């Protein structure tokens, strides 16, 4: 079951925008599996990090056309999840150390 949880959540997204959202809205940002639902994302974050989740918002990013010289190809589509922690919950550790 643990491997299924890590299949849903791929990696944290640590960017300026992600850190601003963390501080202002008590929200963490993850790259998740494209077919993951909001309920699966919520359960995975709660079990992995042992916190209560208040709300999950998702966004799908479509792959861009990229060129290198005369060769071209597309980046993969990917999905981002904004996970808002419940009031009073401690922020997830990876986000505190930045």
LINLINHU-V484858 format. One record per residue. PSI is psi in radians with two decimals (999 if undefined). BURIAL is I if it has 9 or more other C-alpha atoms within 8 Angstrom, else O. Layout:
PSI & BURIAL
PSI & BURIAL
//
This chain:
-0.57 & O
-0.64 & O
-0.56 & O
-0.68 & O
-0.72 & I
-0.26 & I
-0.55 & I
-0.88 & I
2.00 & I
-0.93 & I
2.72 & O
2.61 & O
1.99 & O
1.65 & O
3.03 & O
-0.75 & O
-0.73 & O
-0.68 & I
-0.60 & I
-0.73 & O
-0.65 & I
-0.79 & I
-0.73 & O
-0.63 & O
0.09 & O
0.81 & I
2.46 & I
2.70 & I
2.33 & I
2.62 & I
2.26 & I
2.97 & I
2.45 & I
-0.47 & O
0.13 & O
2.43 & I
2.92 & O
-0.65 & I
-0.74 & O
-0.69 & I
-0.78 & I
-0.83 & I
-0.71 & O
-0.79 & I
-0.73 & I
-0.70 & I
-0.71 & O
-0.83 & O
-0.08 & O
0.90 & O
2.87 & I
2.34 & O
2.32 & I
-0.78 & I
2.57 & I
2.25 & I
2.51 & O
2.72 & I
2.40 & O
2.23 & I
2.19 & O
2.51 & O
2.53 & I
2.68 & O
2.23 & O
2.47 & O
2.53 & O
1.75 & O
-2.20 & O
-0.04 & O
2.44 & O
2.73 & I
3.10 & O
2.47 & O
2.77 & O
2.65 & O
2.62 & I
2.88 & I
2.39 & I
2.46 & I
2.26 & I
2.01 & I
1.94 & I
2.19 & I
2.67 & I
2.66 & I
2.37 & O
-0.15 & O
2.52 & O
2.46 & O
2.54 & O
2.47 & O
-0.73 & O
-0.50 & O
-0.34 & I
-0.53 & O
0.02 & O
999 & O
//
